[in-house]
Amino acid sequence: MILVFLGPPGSGKGTQAKKLTTEKNWPQLSTGDMLRTAISAGAHLGLEAKKFMDLGNLVPDSVVIGLIEDRIRSPDCIEGFILDGFPRTVPQAEALDGVLLKLSRKVDQVVFFEMDEKELVTRLSGRRTCTVCGKMFHVTFGPFHNQEVCEQNPLCNVIQRSDDLPEVIQNRLEVYHRSTAPVAEFYKKTNRLKSINAAEKPEVVFQSLKNLVK
Ligand code: AMP
């Protein structure tokens, strides 16, 4: 099963991908996480990408396509995987189809996470992230953070991502409308797109997701 999670920033793609990964054993392939890992490691690619990410702009297609192409050839992707935050442009979607074709595989389902723009801003601006294990928190909705809640590492380091600052959020949403919304049309044309209401509570969204991908 090859799944693509598509939707605006803050619509909960990452949270739901993590839940589904635990249940189905399909790895979550998040280009945002891969880029942040490259930044933390001080890798040249990461430092170049950071210039785009800090402003809420997209990293060039060639960079993210290269990352994904390498990753999907890994043995843990044989049974299936969840693409979270990729593709974000039509050329990325076309490149993905091309790479998968070479491997005699295809995107099976695309799940579109629908959410109102005002709600997205509230979610993104209150979001806090652990730089150690990637766990997410929220200042208004919870889960709230303290040193104990990051199970994977006692050295929990919860921050506000630089691209979750208000001025950057606005640009990310504009970039989404300009470059990523057309990807939904791309998949609609080939009958691969299904939508879920991402504004519901995470448990409800997860149930809708499971109903779609069973
Ligand atoms: P995310 O964690 O998915 O919200 O991604 C954070 C940032 O990483 C985005 O705002 C982009 O700057 C960059 N990024 C992640 N995935 C992609 C992608 N598929 N194409 C281009 N840039 C990306």
Residues whose N, C-alpha, C, O or C-beta is under 5 A from the ligand:
A	BS01	AMP	P9 T31 G32 D33 F52 M53 G56 N57 L58 V59 V64 D84 G85 F86 P87 R88
